[in-house]
Amino acid sequence: MKALTIIQPWATLLATGKKRIETRSWRTSYRGGILIHAGMARRDYMLDVCGGREERLLYFKGAGIGSDEDLQKLPFRAIIGQADLVNCVRIDDAIAELIRAQHPDEYTFGDFTPGRYAWVMEDPVVFDTPVPAGGKQGLWNWTE
């Protein structure tokens, strides 16, 4: 099955359905089931996740991830869930503005810079027990 490594807390947000769009610099023609792999990177929460901006922090707090302590409790270096990748759309000014205006939480959880790609996910499932796994760059095949 295909897998995608995502940095925490975005991996958990996607697996729990609090985030439905994964933004990437590259497109994919793949559609179907995709495993969500939480990478091993651990970064400064307020600086990297929220850009040091309190208004962004409100959306993360609303999703249950409001502090460094919350972030450290999340699983790392493991497959934590799956979703269905149903579309991949090139982001332009109109799409970015639409997401910002109608879904400010989603906008906060992604990088909707025009020219990037929105990977649209549906039917997320969080696994009861994370499966330890090393990740890879790009879309990769999980064979175990």
DSSP file (Angstrom, degrees, kcal/mol; ACC not computed):
  #  RESIDUE AA STRUCTURE BP1 BP2  ACC     N-H-->O    O-->H-N    N-H-->O    O-->H-N    TCO  KAPPA ALPHA  PHI   PSI    X-CA   Y-CA   Z-CA
    1    1 A M              0   0    0      0, 0.0   141,-3.5     0, 0.0    33,-0.1   0.000 360.0 360.0 360.0 147.6    0.0    0.0    0.0
    2    2 A K  E     -aB  34 141A   0     31,-0.5    33,-2.9   139,-0.2     2,-0.3  -0.412 360.0-168.9 -70.2 147.3    1.2    3.5   -0.7
    3    3 A A  E     -aB  35 140A   0    137,-3.2   137,-2.4    31,-0.2     2,-0.4  -0.953  12.2-157.3-136.6 155.7    2.4    5.6    2.3
    4    4 A L  E     -aB  36 139A   0     31,-2.1    33,-2.6    -2,-0.3     2,-0.4  -0.988  15.2-138.1-137.0 124.7    3.2    9.2    2.9
    5    5 A T  E     +a   37   0A   0    133,-0.6     2,-0.4   131,-0.5    33,-0.2  -0.703  27.0 179.8 -84.2 130.1    5.5   10.5    5.6
    6    6 A I  E     -a   38   0A   0     31,-3.3    33,-2.4    -2,-0.4     2,-0.1  -0.988  28.1-115.3-133.3 138.3    4.2   13.7    7.3
    7    7 A I    >>  -     0   0    0     -2,-0.4     4,-1.2    31,-0.2     3,-0.8  -0.444  51.6 -76.2 -71.1 143.6    5.7   15.7   10.1
    8    8 A Q  T 34 S+     0   0    0     33,-0.4    35,-0.2     1,-0.3    -1,-0.1  -0.572 111.6  27.2 -74.1 144.2    3.8   15.8   13.4
    9    9 A P  T 3> S+     0   0    0      0, 0.0     4,-2.3     0, 0.0    -1,-0.3  -0.983 119.8  58.1 -91.8   2.9    1.4   17.3   14.3
   10   10 A W  H <> S+     0   0    0     -3,-0.8     4,-2.2     1,-0.2    -2,-0.2   0.840 101.6  57.6 -64.6 -32.7    0.1   17.4   10.7
   11   11 A A  H  X S+     0   0    0     -4,-1.2     4,-2.5     2,-0.2    -1,-0.2   0.941 110.2  43.2 -61.6 -46.8    0.2   13.6   10.5
   12   12 A T  H  > S+     0   0    0      2,-0.2     4,-2.1     1,-0.2     6,-0.3   0.897 111.2  54.5 -66.6 -40.3   -2.2   13.3   13.5
   13   13 A L  H  <>S+     0   0    0     -4,-2.3     6,-1.8     1,-0.2     5,-1.5   0.901 112.7  44.2 -59.2 -40.2   -4.4   16.1   12.2
   14   14 A L  H ><5S+     0   0    0     -4,-2.2     3,-0.9     4,-0.2    -2,-0.2   0.918 112.8  49.7 -70.8 -44.9   -4.8   14.3    8.9
   15   15 A A  H 3<5S+     0   0    0     -4,-2.5    67,-0.2     1,-0.2    -2,-0.2   0.809 113.2  47.3 -66.2 -29.3   -5.4   10.8   10.4
   16   16 A T  T 3<5S-     0   0    0     -4,-2.1    -1,-0.2    -5,-0.2    -2,-0.2   0.515 113.2-116.8 -89.8  -5.5   -8.0   12.2   12.8
   17   17 A G  T < 5S+     0   0    0     -3,-0.9    -3,-0.2    -4,-0.4    -4,-0.1   0.535  85.5 116.7  82.9   5.9   -9.8   14.1   10.0
   18   18 A K  S   <S+     0   0    0     -5,-1.5     2,-0.4    -6,-0.3    -4,-0.2   0.651  82.7  40.1 -78.4 -14.9   -9.2   17.6   11.5
   19   19 A K        +     0   0    0     -6,-1.8    -2,-0.3    -7,-0.1    -1,-0.2  -0.999  63.6 175.6-130.2 129.6   -7.1   18.3    8.4
   20   20 A R        +     0   0    0     -2,-0.4   101,-3.0     1,-0.2     2,-0.5   0.541  63.3  61.7-112.1 -11.1   -8.4   17.1    5.1
   21   21 A I  E     -C  120   0A   0     99,-0.2     2,-0.6    85,-0.1    99,-0.2  -0.970  58.9-162.9-124.9 123.3   -5.8   18.5    2.7
   22   22 A E  E     -C  119   0A   0     97,-2.4    97,-3.0    -2,-0.5     2,-0.4  -0.913  19.2-146.8 -98.8 123.7   -2.1   17.7    2.7
   23   23 A T  E     +C  118   0A   0     -2,-0.6     2,-0.3    95,-0.2    95,-0.2  -0.771  23.0 171.8 -97.2 137.9   -0.2   20.4    0.7
   24   24 A R  E     -C  117   0A   0     93,-2.4    93,-3.2    -2,-0.4    86,-0.0  -0.911  42.6-126.0-138.1 161.6    2.9   19.4   -1.2
   25   25 A S  S    S+     0   0    0     -2,-0.3     2,-0.3    91,-0.2    93,-0.1   0.531  95.8  52.6 -84.3  -6.9    5.2   21.0   -3.7
   26   26 A W  S    S-     0   0    0     91,-0.1     2,-0.2    90,-0.0    91,-0.1  -0.913  77.9-127.9-131.7 155.1    4.6   18.2   -6.2
   27   27 A R        -     0   0    0     -2,-0.3     2,-0.3    61,-0.1    -2,-0.1  -0.536  15.4-156.6 -98.1 165.4    1.6   16.5   -7.7
   28   28 A T        -     0   0    0     -2,-0.2    60,-0.0     2,-0.1    -2,-0.0  -0.995  18.8-157.6-138.8 146.8    0.6   12.9   -7.9
   29   29 A S        +     0   0    0     -2,-0.3     2,-0.1     2,-0.0    -1,-0.1   0.471  63.3 114.5 -95.9  -5.5   -1.7   11.0  -10.2
   30   30 A Y        -     0   0    0     57,-0.0     2,-0.4     2,-0.0    -2,-0.1  -0.424  41.8-179.2 -67.6 137.8   -2.2    8.3   -7.6
   31   31 A R        +     0   0    0     -2,-0.1     2,-0.3    55,-0.1    55,-0.2  -0.997  38.1  54.7-134.6 138.0   -5.7    7.9   -6.1
   32   32 A G  E    S- D   0  85A   0     53,-1.9    53,-3.1    -2,-0.4    51,-0.1  -0.906  87.7  -5.1 139.6-166.7   -6.7    5.4   -3.5
   33   33 A G  E     - D   0  84A   0     -2,-0.3   -31,-0.5    51,-0.2     2,-0.4  -0.302  57.0-175.1 -64.1 141.2   -5.8    4.3    0.0
   34   34 A I  E     -aD   2  83A   0     49,-2.7    49,-2.0   -33,-0.1     2,-0.3  -0.992  20.6-133.0-142.3 130.8   -2.7    5.9    1.6
   35   35 A L  E     -aD   3  82A   0    -33,-2.9   -31,-2.1    -2,-0.4     2,-0.7  -0.615  19.8-135.1 -80.9 141.2   -1.1    5.1    4.9
   36   36 A I  E     -aD   4  81A   0     45,-3.1    44,-2.6    -2,-0.3    45,-1.0  -0.881  21.4-167.8-101.8 114.8   -0.2    8.1    7.1
   37   37 A H  E     -aD   5  79A   0    -33,-2.6   -31,-3.3    -2,-0.7     2,-0.6  -0.900  14.4-142.4-106.6 123.7    3.3    7.9    8.5
   38   38 A A  E     -aD   6  78A   0     40,-3.2    40,-1.4    -2,-0.5    39,-0.8  -0.760  25.8-136.2 -83.9 120.4    4.3   10.2   11.3
   39   39 A G        -     0   0    0    -33,-2.4    38,-1.3    -2,-0.6   -31,-0.2   0.015  14.3-113.4 -69.1-179.6    7.9   11.2   10.7
   40   40 A M  S    S+     0   0    0     36,-0.2    -1,-0.1    37,-0.1   -33,-0.1   0.548  72.7 120.8 -95.1  -8.2   10.7   11.3   13.3
   41   41 A A        -     0   0    0      1,-0.0     2,-0.5     2,-0.0   -33,-0.4  -0.324  40.6-169.7 -63.5 134.5   11.3   15.1   13.2
   42   42 A R        +     0   0    0    -35,-0.1     2,-0.3    -2,-0.0    -2,-0.0  -0.993  15.8 172.3-124.6 122.3   10.7   16.9   16.5
   43   43 A R        -     0   0    0     -2,-0.5     2,-0.4   -35,-0.2     3,-0.1  -0.785  43.9 -75.2-129.0 168.4   10.7   20.7   16.2
   44   44 A D     >> -     0   0    0     -2,-0.3     4,-2.7     1,-0.1     5,-0.7  -0.515  43.8-148.2 -65.3 119.0   10.0   23.8   18.3
   45   45 A Y  I  >>S+     0   0    0     -2,-0.4     4,-1.8     1,-0.2     5,-1.4   0.944  89.1  41.2 -59.0 -58.1    6.2   23.9   18.5
   46   46 A M  I  45S+     0   0    0      3,-0.2     6,-3.4     1,-0.2     7,-0.3   0.861 121.6  42.1 -64.7 -35.2    5.6   27.6   18.7
   47   47 A L  I  >5S+     0   0    0      4,-0.2     4,-0.5     3,-0.2    -2,-0.2   0.964 127.0  26.2 -76.4 -52.7    8.2   28.5   16.1
   48   48 A D  I  <5S+     0   0    0     -4,-2.7    -3,-0.2     2,-0.2    -2,-0.2   0.910 128.4  37.6 -81.6 -44.2    7.6   25.8   13.5
   49   49 A V  I  <<S+     0   0    0     -4,-1.8    -3,-0.2    -5,-0.7    -4,-0.1   0.929 133.6  20.8 -76.3 -45.5    4.0   24.8   14.0
   50   50 A C  T >4<S-     0   0    0     -5,-1.4     3,-2.3    -4,-0.1     6,-0.3   0.433  93.1-126.9-106.9   0.0    2.5   28.2   14.7
   51   51 A G  T 3<  -     0   0    0     -4,-0.5    -4,-0.2    -6,-0.3    -3,-0.1   0.758  66.9 -71.1  60.1  22.1    5.1   30.5   13.2
   52   52 A G  T 3  S+     0   0    0     -6,-3.4     2,-0.6     1,-0.2    -1,-0.3   0.589 103.7 131.9  71.8   9.1    5.1   32.2   16.6
   53   53 A R    X>  -     0   0    0     -3,-2.3     4,-1.4    -7,-0.3     3,-0.7  -0.852  50.9-153.2-103.7 122.7    1.7   33.7   15.9
   54   54 A E  H 3> S+     0   0    0     -2,-0.6     4,-1.2     1,-0.2    -1,-0.1   0.830  93.0  60.9 -60.7 -36.0   -1.0   33.4   18.6
   55   55 A E  H 3> S+     0   0    0      1,-0.2     4,-0.6     2,-0.2    -1,-0.2   0.850 105.1  48.7 -65.2 -32.3   -3.9   33.4   16.1
   56   56 A R  H X> S+     0   0    0     -3,-0.7     4,-1.3    -6,-0.3     3,-0.8   0.872 103.4  61.7 -70.4 -36.5   -2.5   30.2   14.4
   57   57 A L  H 3X S+     0   0    0     -4,-1.4     4,-2.9     1,-0.2     5,-0.2   0.831  92.3  66.2 -59.2 -33.4   -2.2   28.6   17.8
   58   58 A L  H 3X S+     0   0    0     -4,-1.2     4,-2.2     1,-0.2    -1,-0.2   0.883 100.7  48.7 -58.0 -40.0   -5.9   28.9   18.4
   59   59 A Y  H <X S+     0   0    0     -3,-0.8     4,-1.0    -4,-0.6    -1,-0.2   0.889 112.3  47.8 -68.5 -38.6   -6.7   26.4   15.5
   60   60 A F  H  <>S+     0   0    0     -4,-1.3     5,-2.8     2,-0.2     3,-0.4   0.902 111.2  51.0 -68.1 -40.1   -4.1   23.9   16.8
   61   61 A K  H ><5S+     0   0    0     -4,-2.9     3,-1.8     1,-0.2    -2,-0.2   0.914 106.8  54.8 -60.9 -41.7   -5.5   24.2   20.3
   62   62 A G  H 3<5S+     0   0    0     -4,-2.2    -1,-0.2     1,-0.3    -2,-0.2   0.774 106.8  51.3 -61.7 -26.6   -9.0   23.6   18.9
   63   63 A A  T 3<5S-     0   0    0     -4,-1.0    -1,-0.3    -3,-0.4    -2,-0.2   0.375 125.6-102.9 -91.5   3.4   -7.7   20.4   17.4
   64   64 A G  T < 5S+     0   0    0     -3,-1.8     2,-0.5    -4,-0.2    -3,-0.2   0.593  95.8 103.1  89.5  11.2   -6.2   19.3   20.7
   65   65 A I      < +     0   0    0     -5,-2.8    -2,-0.1    -6,-0.1    -3,-0.1  -0.774  32.4 138.5-127.4  86.5   -2.6   20.1   20.1
   66   66 A G        +     0   0    0     -2,-0.5     2,-0.3    -5,-0.2    -5,-0.2   0.347  58.1  30.3-115.4   6.1   -1.9   23.4   21.9
   67   67 A S  S  > S-     0   0    0     -7,-0.1     4,-2.1     1,-0.1     5,-0.1  -0.964  80.5-100.4-155.4 169.5    1.5   22.9   23.5
   68   68 A D  H  > S+     0   0    0     -2,-0.3     4,-2.4     1,-0.2     5,-0.2   0.871 122.0  56.1 -60.9 -36.7    4.9   21.4   23.3
   69   69 A E  H  > S+     0   0    0      2,-0.2     4,-1.0     1,-0.2    -1,-0.2   0.915 106.5  48.9 -63.6 -43.1    3.7   18.8   25.8
   70   70 A D  H >4 S+     0   0    0      1,-0.2     3,-0.6     2,-0.2     4,-0.5   0.914 111.6  50.4 -60.0 -43.2    0.8   17.8   23.5
   71   71 A L  H >< S+     0   0    0     -4,-2.1     3,-1.3     1,-0.2    -2,-0.2   0.904 106.4  53.7 -63.3 -42.8    3.1   17.5   20.6
   72   72 A Q  H 3< S+     0   0    0     -4,-2.4    -1,-0.2     1,-0.3    -2,-0.2   0.714 101.6  60.6 -68.3 -19.8    5.6   15.3   22.4
   73   73 A K  T << S+     0   0    0     -4,-1.0    -1,-0.3    -3,-0.6    -2,-0.2   0.621  86.0  97.4 -80.6 -13.4    2.7   12.8   23.3
   74   74 A L  S <  S-     0   0    0     -3,-1.3     2,-0.2    -4,-0.5   -66,-0.1  -0.374  86.8 -98.6 -73.8 154.0    2.0   12.2   19.7
   75   75 A P        -     0   0    0      0, 0.0     2,-0.3     0, 0.0     3,-0.2  -0.499  40.3-166.2 -72.8 142.5    3.5    9.1   18.0
   76   76 A F        +     0   0    0     -2,-0.2   -36,-0.2     1,-0.2   -37,-0.2  -0.923  63.1  17.2-125.6 152.3    6.6    9.6   15.9
   77   77 A R  S    S+     0   0    0    -38,-1.3    56,-1.9   -39,-0.8     2,-0.3   0.916 103.6 101.5  54.3  50.1    8.3    7.3   13.4
   78   78 A A  E    S-DE  38 132A   0    -40,-1.4   -40,-3.2    54,-0.3     2,-0.6  -0.993  80.4-106.7-157.2 153.4    5.2    5.2   12.9
   79   79 A I  E     +DE  37 131A   0     52,-2.9    52,-2.5    -2,-0.3   -42,-0.3  -0.788  39.9 174.9 -82.2 120.7    2.3    4.5   10.6
   80   80 A I  E     -     0   0A   0    -44,-2.6    47,-2.8    -2,-0.6     2,-0.3   0.533  51.6 -34.5-111.2  -9.7   -0.6    6.0   12.6
   81   81 A G  E     -DE  36 126A   0    -45,-1.0   -45,-3.1    45,-0.3     2,-0.3  -0.976  53.2-115.0 178.0-168.0   -3.6    5.7   10.2
   82   82 A Q  E     +DE  35 125A   0     43,-2.1    43,-2.6    -2,-0.3     2,-0.3  -0.971  18.6 179.5-151.5 164.7   -4.9    5.8    6.7
   83   83 A A  E     -D   34   0A   0    -49,-2.0   -49,-2.7    -2,-0.3     2,-0.6  -0.934  35.4 -98.8-154.0 171.9   -7.1    7.8    4.4
   84   84 A D  E     -DE  33 122A   0     38,-3.1    38,-2.2    -2,-0.3     2,-0.8  -0.912  26.0-143.9-102.0 122.2   -8.3    7.8    0.8
   85   85 A L  E     +DE  32 121A   0    -53,-3.1   -53,-1.9    -2,-0.6    36,-0.2  -0.772  30.0 166.9 -82.9 111.2   -6.5   10.2   -1.5
   86   86 A V  E     +     0   0A   0     34,-2.6     2,-0.3    -2,-0.8    -1,-0.2   0.618  54.5   6.4-107.1 -15.8   -9.3   11.3   -3.8
   87   87 A N  E     - E   0 120A   0     33,-1.1    33,-2.4   -57,-0.0     2,-0.4  -0.991  46.2-153.7-162.8 158.0   -7.9   14.3   -5.6
   88   88 A C  E     - E   0 119A   0     -2,-0.3     2,-0.4    31,-0.2    31,-0.2  -0.944  23.9-176.0-138.8 115.3   -4.8   16.4   -6.3
   89   89 A V  E     - E   0 118A   0     29,-2.4    29,-3.2    -2,-0.4     2,-0.4  -0.928  27.2-123.4-121.1 133.1   -5.4   20.0   -7.3
   90   90 A R  E     - E   0 117A   0     -2,-0.4     2,-0.4    27,-0.2    27,-0.2  -0.600  34.5-125.6 -72.2 129.8   -2.9   22.7   -8.3
   91   91 A I        +     0   0    0     25,-3.2    24,-3.1    -2,-0.4     2,-0.2  -0.624  35.6 171.1 -81.4 128.5   -3.3   25.6   -5.9
   92   92 A D     >  -     0   0    0     -2,-0.4     4,-2.5    22,-0.2     5,-0.2  -0.681  51.9 -86.8-121.3-177.9   -3.9   29.0   -7.6
   93   93 A D  H  > S+     0   0    0     -2,-0.2     4,-2.4     1,-0.2     5,-0.2   0.890 126.0  51.4 -58.8 -41.1   -4.9   32.4   -6.0
   94   94 A A  H  > S+     0   0    0      2,-0.2     4,-2.3     1,-0.2    -1,-0.2   0.913 111.7  45.7 -65.8 -43.7   -8.6   31.6   -6.2
   95   95 A I  H  > S+     0   0    0      2,-0.2     4,-2.6     1,-0.2     5,-0.2   0.927 112.9  50.6 -65.8 -44.4   -8.3   28.2   -4.5
   96   96 A A  H  X S+     0   0    0     -4,-2.5     4,-2.4     1,-0.2    -2,-0.2   0.916 112.8  46.2 -59.3 -43.7   -6.0   29.6   -1.8
   97   97 A E  H  X S+     0   0    0     -4,-2.4     4,-2.6    -5,-0.2     5,-0.2   0.888 110.9  52.7 -67.8 -39.1   -8.5   32.5   -1.1
   98   98 A L  H  X S+     0   0    0     -4,-2.3     4,-2.7     2,-0.2     5,-0.4   0.932 112.2  44.6 -61.6 -46.7  -11.5   30.1   -1.0
   99   99 A I  H  X S+     0   0    0     -4,-2.6     4,-2.5     1,-0.2     8,-0.4   0.925 113.9  50.4 -63.8 -44.5   -9.8   27.8    1.5
  100  100 A R  H  < S+     0   0    0     -4,-2.4    -2,-0.2    -5,-0.2    -1,-0.2   0.910 117.3  39.6 -60.1 -43.1   -8.6   30.8    3.6
  101  101 A A  H  < S+     0   0    0     -4,-2.6    -2,-0.2    -5,-0.1    -1,-0.2   0.895 127.4  29.6 -76.0 -41.7  -12.1   32.4    3.7
  102  102 A Q  H  < S+     0   0    0     -4,-2.7    -3,-0.2    -5,-0.2    -2,-0.2   0.732 132.7  26.5 -95.0 -23.5  -14.3   29.2    4.1
  103  103 A H     X  +     0   0    0     -4,-2.5     4,-2.4    -5,-0.4    -1,-0.2  -0.534  62.0 165.6-138.9  68.7  -11.9   26.9    6.1
  104  104 A P  H  > S+     0   0    0      0, 0.0     4,-1.9     0, 0.0     5,-0.1   0.799  79.4  55.1 -61.1 -28.5   -9.5   29.0    8.1
  105  105 A D  H  > S+     0   0    0      2,-0.2     4,-1.8     1,-0.2     5,-0.1   0.949 109.7  45.9 -67.2 -46.6   -8.4   26.1   10.2
  106  106 A E  H  4 S+     0   0    0      1,-0.2     4,-0.5     2,-0.2    -1,-0.2   0.902 111.6  52.9 -59.7 -41.8   -7.5   24.0    7.1
  107  107 A Y  H >< S+     0   0    0     -4,-2.4     3,-1.0    -8,-0.4     5,-0.3   0.891 108.9  49.8 -61.1 -40.2   -5.7   27.1    5.7
  108  108 A T  H 3< S+     0   0    0     -4,-1.9    -1,-0.2     1,-0.2    -2,-0.2   0.837 107.7  54.5 -66.7 -33.3   -3.7   27.3    8.9
  109  109 A F  T 3< S+     0   0    0     -4,-1.8     2,-0.2    -5,-0.1    -1,-0.2   0.471 112.6  41.2 -82.6  -1.5   -2.8   23.6    8.7
  110  110 A G  S <  S-     0   0    0     -3,-1.0     2,-0.6    -4,-0.5   -88,-0.1  -0.795  79.0-111.9-136.6 177.9   -1.3   23.8    5.2
  111  111 A D        +     0   0    0     -2,-0.2     2,-0.1     2,-0.1    -3,-0.1  -0.884  31.9 177.8-114.2  95.4    0.8   25.8    2.8
  112  112 A F        +     0   0    0     -2,-0.6   -16,-0.1    -5,-0.3   -12,-0.1  -0.113  20.1 151.7 -94.7  36.2   -1.6   27.1    0.2
  113  113 A T    >   -     0   0    0      1,-0.1     3,-2.2    -2,-0.1   -22,-0.2  -0.503  58.1 -99.8 -64.5 128.9    1.0   29.1   -1.7
  114  114 A P  T 3  S+     0   0    0      0, 0.0   -22,-0.2     0, 0.0    -1,-0.1  -0.241 110.9  38.2 -53.2 137.7   -0.1   29.2   -5.4
  115  115 A G  T 3  S+     0   0    0    -24,-3.1   -23,-0.1     1,-0.5     2,-0.1   0.099  95.9 101.7 103.4 -19.5    1.8   26.7   -7.5
  116  116 A R  S <  S-     0   0    0     -3,-2.2   -25,-3.2   -25,-0.1    -1,-0.5  -0.241  72.2-112.0 -83.7-178.1    1.7   24.0   -4.8
  117  117 A Y  E     -CE  24  90A   0    -93,-3.2   -93,-2.4   -27,-0.2     2,-0.7  -0.950  10.5-144.1-125.0 139.3   -0.7   21.1   -4.7
  118  118 A A  E     -CE  23  89A   0    -29,-3.2   -29,-2.4    -2,-0.4     2,-0.8  -0.900  11.2-158.0-101.0 114.5   -3.6   20.2   -2.5
  119  119 A W  E     -CE  22  88A   0    -97,-3.0   -97,-2.4    -2,-0.7     2,-0.5  -0.844  16.0-147.9 -92.2 110.4   -3.9   16.4   -1.9
  120  120 A V  E     -CE  21  87A   0    -33,-2.4   -34,-2.6    -2,-0.8   -33,-1.1  -0.696  15.6-167.4 -89.6 124.9   -7.5   16.0   -0.9
  121  121 A M  E     - E   0  85A   0   -101,-3.0     2,-0.3    -2,-0.5   -36,-0.2  -0.842   7.2-178.4-113.9 146.9   -8.1   13.1    1.6
  122  122 A E  E     + E   0  84A   0    -38,-2.2   -38,-3.1    -2,-0.3  -105,-0.0  -0.913  57.7  25.8-135.3 164.6  -11.4   11.5    2.7
  123  123 A D  E    S-     0   0A   0     -2,-0.3    -1,-0.2   -40,-0.2     2,-0.1   0.894  73.0-165.7  52.0  54.9  -12.4    8.7    5.2
  124  124 A P  E     -     0   0A   0      0, 0.0     2,-0.4     0, 0.0   -41,-0.2  -0.382   6.7-167.0 -70.8 149.9   -9.5    9.0    7.6
  125  125 A V  E     - E   0  82A   0    -43,-2.6   -43,-2.1    -2,-0.1     2,-0.5  -0.996  10.9-148.3-137.0 129.9   -8.9    6.2   10.2
  126  126 A V  E     - E   0  81A   0     -2,-0.4   -45,-0.3   -45,-0.2     2,-0.2  -0.863  23.6-126.7 -96.2 130.7   -6.6    6.4   13.2
  127  127 A F  E     -     0   0A   0    -47,-2.8  -112,-0.0    -2,-0.5    -2,-0.0  -0.531   7.4-135.3 -75.1 141.6   -5.0    3.1   14.1
  128  128 A D  E    S+     0   0A   0      1,-0.2    -1,-0.1    -2,-0.2   -47,-0.0   0.882  97.7  30.7 -61.8 -38.5   -5.5    2.0   17.7
  129  129 A T  E    S-     0   0A   0    -50,-0.0    -1,-0.2    -3,-0.0   -50,-0.1  -0.973  88.9-128.0-125.6 117.3   -1.8    1.0   17.9
  130  130 A P  E     -     0   0A   0      0, 0.0   -50,-0.2     0, 0.0   -54,-0.0  -0.313  20.7-131.3 -59.8 145.4    0.8    2.9   15.8
  131  131 A V  E     - E   0  79A   0    -52,-2.5   -52,-2.9     2,-0.0    -4,-0.0  -0.891  22.5-123.5-102.4 111.6    3.0    0.6   13.7
  132  132 A P  E     + E   0  78A   0      0, 0.0     2,-0.3     0, 0.0   -54,-0.3  -0.271  48.5 151.0 -55.8 133.4    6.7    1.5   14.1
  133  133 A A        -     0   0    0    -56,-1.9     2,-0.3   -95,-0.2   -95,-0.0  -0.950  46.2-120.5-164.1 141.4    8.3    2.3   10.7
  134  134 A G        -     0   0    0     -2,-0.3     2,-0.1     1,-0.1   -95,-0.1  -0.644  38.6-136.3 -78.6 144.1   11.0    4.3    9.2
  135  135 A G        -     0   0    0     -2,-0.3     2,-0.3   -97,-0.1    -1,-0.1  -0.318  13.1-153.3 -96.0-179.8    9.7    6.8    6.7
  136  136 A K        -     0   0    0      2,-0.2  -131,-0.5    -2,-0.1     2,-0.2  -0.942  26.6 -96.8-145.0 163.9   10.9    7.9    3.2
  137  137 A Q  S    S+     0   0    0     -2,-0.3     2,-0.0  -133,-0.1     0, 0.0  -0.554  87.1   8.2 -80.6 152.8   10.6   10.9    1.1
  138  138 A G  S    S-     0   0    0     -2,-0.2  -133,-0.6  -133,-0.2     2,-0.6  -0.202 115.8 -33.7  76.4-169.8    7.8   11.1   -1.5
  139  139 A L  E    S-B    4   0A   0   -135,-0.1     2,-0.3  -137,-0.0  -135,-0.2  -0.801  76.0-178.0 -87.7 121.0    5.0    8.6   -1.9
  140  140 A W  E     -B    3   0A   0   -137,-2.4  -137,-3.2    -2,-0.6     2,-0.5  -0.786  27.8-107.4-126.2 164.9    6.4    5.2   -1.0
  141  141 A N  E     -B    2   0A   0     -2,-0.3     2,-0.6  -139,-0.2  -139,-0.2  -0.799  19.3-153.3 -96.9 125.2    5.3    1.6   -0.8
  142  142 A W        +     0   0    0   -141,-3.5  -107,-0.0    -2,-0.5     0, 0.0  -0.867  20.1 171.3 -92.5 122.8    4.7   -0.1    2.6
  143  143 A T              0   0    0     -2,-0.6    -1,-0.1     1,-0.1  -141,-0.0   0.459 360.0 360.0-115.3  -3.0    5.2   -3.8    2.1
  144  144 A E              0   0    0      0, 0.0    -1,-0.1     0, 0.0    -2,-0.0   0.478 360.0 360.0 -87.5 360.0    5.1   -5.3    5.6
